[in-house]
Amino acid sequence: MTIKPFFCTLIILFVSVTSHAQTLTFYAEDLPPYHFKNARGEASGALIDLARSVLSHAQLEGQFEIVPMARAYKEMQTQPNALMLSLLKTPQRSEQLVWIARTYFADAYLVSLADSPITIDTLQSAKQYRVSTIRGYSSERFLREQGFNEEENLVLVSHYHQLWQLLYKQRTDLVLTNTLTLEKEIVSTGLDPRGVAKKLHLTDFPSELWLAANPKLDAATVQKLRASVQHLKQSGGYQQILARWKLATPQSDK
């Protein structure tokens, strides 16, 4: 049977439209109040709300997956329509991904137990202690680049629950963490947040969290997302979402 040119054109157009209408998948780790699974098992959080508002304004379809950080990053690297809601923008990653818009910020600290006698004034002075962070995070790369290793002073775990349990059981000495979610993480682990103290602010650690995407994401989609985030920030919608979740608005977005 011979396929007429008219029908060939229809098929080509259908395939083209379908390929550009594929659902976007936003990946994020379990990190309340930014993104987490609620009691019903649904994706929830401030940046989930932000992404939903962005999708609505851009007239795009999207779905959300709450998974460990290492898997989220792998999915974004391998799936053309995959994005991450809050990825730290580091020099190593800057040329590898598409950076759509800044979504929030994070300050990094080395944290110990409150009654710990540890005194440190530089990251290098922390090398004599066991320092923990989450495997697959940019904090792991940062510590390795500063000379930390698993044979001597680096302890890696897969979830923040393990991170705090190790510290409270004194199986590690210091935790490298984003202190914006510090109290919520510790409480959700069933521990008392008054039991920790900040020891060292790591000002050299990247602090900007971005909506990032696979470099193969359609350029028109990238532009729609970027414009929608900008619209939300200029219209006040972004600030309203943060206020609803009791989060401070970054100075640069006020």
Residue pairs with C-beta under 8 A, 6 or more apart in sequence:
20 218
20 220
20 221
21 61
22 81
23 61
23 62
23 63
23 81
24 55
24 60
24 61
24 62
24 63
24 81
24 82
24 83
24 217
24 221
25 62
25 63
25 64
25 65
25 75
25 79
25 81
25 82
25 83
26 48
26 51
26 62
26 63
26 64
26 65
26 83
26 84
26 85
27 64
27 65
27 67
27 71
27 72
27 73
27 75
27 76
27 82
27 83
27 84
27 85
28 34
28 35
28 43
28 45
28 47
28 48
28 64
28 65
28 66
28 67
28 72
28 84
28 85
28 86
29 35
29 66
29 67
29 68
29 69
29 72
30 36
30 37
30 66
30 68
30 159
30 160
31 45
31 86
31 160
31 181
31 185
32 45
32 181
32 184
32 185
32 188
33 45
33 46
33 181
33 184
33 245
33 246
33 247
34 45
34 46
34 47
34 85
34 86
34 104
34 181
35 43
35 44
35 45
35 46
35 47
35 48
35 64
35 66
35 85
35 86
36 43
36 44
36 45
36 66
37 43
37 44
37 66
38 44
43 64
43 65
43 66
45 245
46 104
46 241
46 242
46 244
46 245
46 247
47 85
47 86
47 103
47 104
48 64
48 85
49 241
49 244
49 245
50 85
50 103
50 229
50 232
50 238
50 241
51 62
51 64
51 85
51 211
52 62
53 228
53 232
53 237
53 241
54 225
54 228
54 229
54 232
55 61
55 62
55 228
57 228
57 231
57 232
58 224
58 225
58 227
58 228
59 224
60 221
60 224
60 225
65 72
65 75
67 75
68 136
68 158
68 159
69 134
69 135
69 136
69 137
70 135
70 136
70 158
72 84
73 84
73 87
73 136
75 82
76 82
76 83
76 84
76 87
76 97
76 212
76 213
76 214
77 96
77 214
78 214
79 214
80 214
80 216
80 217
81 214
81 217
82 213
82 214
82 217
83 100
83 211
83 212
83 213
83 214
83 217
84 211
84 212
84 213
85 103
85 211
86 103
86 104
86 209
86 210
86 211
87 93
87 97
87 209
87 210
87 211
87 212
88 106
88 138
88 206
88 207
88 208
88 209
88 210
89 99
89 206
89 208
89 209
89 210
89 212
90 138
90 141
90 142
90 206
91 206
92 141
93 138
93 212
96 215
97 212
97 213
97 214
97 215
98 212
98 213
98 214
98 215
98 217
98 222
99 210
99 211
99 212
100 210
100 211
100 212
100 213
100 222
100 225
100 226
100 229
101 210
101 211
101 225
101 226
101 229
101 230
102 208
102 209
102 210
102 211
102 250
102 252
102 253
103 209
103 210
103 211
103 229
104 209
104 247
104 250
105 180
105 207
105 208
105 209
105 250
106 178
106 180
106 207
106 209
107 178
107 179
107 180
107 201
107 207
108 139
108 176
108 177
108 178
108 179
108 201
108 202
108 205
108 207
109 176
109 177
109 179
109 198
109 199
109 200
109 201
109 202
110 120
110 123
110 126
110 131
110 174
110 175
110 176
110 198
110 199
110 200
110 202
111 167
111 174
111 175
111 176
111 177
111 179
111 182
111 196
111 197
111 198
111 199
112 118
112 167
112 173
112 174
112 175
112 196
112 197
112 199
113 167
113 168
113 170
113 195
113 196
113 197
114 194
114 195
114 196
114 197
116 173
116 197
118 129
118 173
118 174
118 199
119 199
120 126
120 129
120 174
120 199
120 200
121 200
122 200
123 146
123 200
123 202
123 204
124 146
124 147
126 153
126 174
126 200
127 147
127 148
127 152
127 153
128 153
129 153
129 173
129 174
130 153
130 154
130 155
130 171
130 172
130 173
130 174
131 143
131 148
131 153
131 154
131 155
131 172
131 173
131 174
131 175
131 176
132 154
132 155
132 156
132 157
132 163
132 166
132 167
132 172
132 174
132 175
132 176
133 139
133 140
133 143
133 154
133 156
133 157
133 163
133 175
133 176
133 177
134 140
134 156
134 157
134 158
134 159
134 160
134 163
135 156
135 157
135 158
138 206
139 176
139 177
139 205
140 154
140 156
142 176
142 202
142 205
143 154
143 176
144 154
148 154
150 156
155 166
155 171
155 172
157 163
157 166
160 177
160 185
160 189
161 185
161 188
161 189
163 175
163 177
163 185
164 175
164 185
164 186
164 189
164 191
165 189
165 191
166 172
166 175
167 173
167 174
167 175
167 196
168 191
168 195
174 199
175 196
176 202
177 185
179 198
182 193
182 196
183 193
186 192
186 193
186 195
186 196
187 193
211 225
211 229
213 222
213 225
229 238
231 237
232 238
232 241
233 239
233 253
238 249
238 253
239 249
239 253
239 254
242 248
242 249
243 249
